[in-house]
Amino acid sequence: MASNLFSDSEADISDWEIEEGLPQLSDQFIQKYLDEREALIEQEKTQRSDYAFCQSLSPLAVEACAIASRIRAEELRTIWTNEYEKLSPHAEGVNYYPGILFTLAKERMEMTKSWQIIRKLLKGALLHAHFDAMIYVEWLIDQVLNTDGMAIQADQNLSTAEARMGGLIEFRYTKTSSAGAEQLVSLKSTAENFPDGGPEGFKAWLKRRCIITLEESLDHHHGVDIIWQKFKSCFPILNSMIFYEPILRASVQHLLHQLTDGFRMALLFDYQQEDCEEPETG
């Protein structure tokens, strides 16, 4: 019966409600409304795109769906709520709820059973992804710094904080300290002499240039164009770091190590061969 959706009982009804003639759950027209509501919900389900697929599920698949649904329902009550705050020490001031912004939810999401289930599911589709955005930036920066011959060039002097955050930068392999009019500076030397914290400060600065930070992802009042400009500015920097053959080879291995078995992947890009100063083309 529809009344099972509610916990109210006759004992919960006050004398005042009865005297005032307020509708009660047991009233026939209320029950009729609830029954029609449930029927309308069931009718709507038959019009969903996956209805036929759901009807064809095997008993084992139905049981699996039920288990996943119970896990999800439990996590909605226990994970996506501020009652869980004590388990997430880095999230002070965040109001957790189902549907919270991804950048705020990511750390907590990766701790859930639902996420572990989704990670293991067969995707069964052609997935489009940007290879240069699939590599962990911290790992990539270490690879670049530890690769002999890597250099950095910029379109302006990076002596000020403003220039470092807005100037165009690129990384290249070179056998010399300069190449024609394009001044190339040793990457290791640049990191060691970085004015804002030395090597560790250099890593933090470069990471910020390569990602959309949490603060930037939340600054919606700046509009779509600003975040899109930042997004587009990340890829030239990432490309110049990844597509030197020794780093590219290590990046592919690093990526494949993180992915599950049972998939095929096609990669298409230009790159700079090992010990060569000019990139391959065609």
Secondary structure, DSSP 4 states (H G I P E B T S, - for coil): -GGGG----GGG--HHHHHHT---TTSHHHHHHHHHHHHHHHHHHTTSTTHHHHHT--HHHHHHHHHHHHHHHHHHHHTSSGGGGGG-TT-TT----TT--HHHHHHHHTTSHHHHHHHHS---S-----GGGSS-HHHHHHHHHTSTTEEEEESS---SHHHHHHS-EEEEE-SSSEETTEE-EEHHHHHHT-TTTHHHHHHHHHHHHHS--HHHHH-GGG-HHHHHHHHHHHHHHHHHHH-BHHHHHHHHHHHHHHSPSS---------B-TT-SS----
